[in-house]
Amino acid sequence: MSAEHTEDEMGAESGKDPSVSMRLTLTGIRTRFPRVTHIATETLHSWMQGGCAPEGHKSLLLLDTRPPEEYLISHLPGAVRVDPSTTGLENVIEMIPSSPNKTPEAVVCYCSVGYRSSLYADKLESLAAFRQTGIPVYNLEGSLFKWANERRPLVDSNNQPTQYAHPYNFIWGKLLDKAIRKTVADSRD
């Protein structure tokens, strides 16, 4: 397979609509994680804006499952970064306040495209202590890449609005619009 063919298939690198590549990626993630409930970026955006959610969700716990260098470039407003390799699932339960008016009514996990966050959501959902909370867990379908490509709100490490997103790596980054890719090294320039 030639490099040109790969870029055309991946989409954003060559300026073409990455939706076919993104759809294939999302189908693969849904197939790999059949027990995880995936929500659309439109749905989460509506919830964050205080819109009517199907189950009446008003407060959310947004979990960013990416490493620090990705989180520093941008993340969803109000998201908490968790490190799947070191943040025990029990720690997430501790993040949930016991007060009814502060208890999140939903947990939404995200990463770059949704694989790492689906894995985390699946593990969280399978934890008996978490299931006892009755709080639903979702994976943001398309995760930060889809969100950023749609130009939805993002903030940087200083909690300031930004349009940029970390591309994860050269291959996966092709699912992200080229104009909004940014790495920590780019930030130093």
Secondary structure as GFF3:
##gff-version 3
##sequence-region A 1 189
A	DSSP	alpha_helix	3	10	.	.	.	ID=ss1
A	DSSP	three_ten_helix	12	14	.	.	.	ID=ss2
A	DSSP	alpha_helix	19	32	.	.	.	ID=ss3
A	DSSP	beta_strand	37	39	.	.	.	ID=ss4
A	DSSP	alpha_helix	41	48	.	.	.	ID=ss5
A	DSSP	beta_strand	60	64	.	.	.	ID=ss6
A	DSSP	alpha_helix	68	73	.	.	.	ID=ss7
A	DSSP	beta_strand	80	81	.	.	.	ID=ss8
A	DSSP	alpha_helix	89	95	.	.	.	ID=ss9
A	DSSP	beta_strand	106	110	.	.	.	ID=ss10
A	DSSP	alpha_helix	115	126	.	.	.	ID=ss11
A	DSSP	alpha_helix	128	131	.	.	.	ID=ss12
A	DSSP	beta_strand	137	140	.	.	.	ID=ss13
A	DSSP	alpha_helix	143	149	.	.	.	ID=ss14
A	DSSP	beta_strand	154	155	.	.	.	ID=ss15
A	DSSP	beta_strand	161	162	.	.	.	ID=ss16
A	DSSP	three_ten_helix	172	175	.	.	.	ID=ss17
A	DSSP	three_ten_helix	178	180	.	.	.	ID=ss18
A	DSSP	alpha_helix	184	188	.	.	.	ID=ss19
###
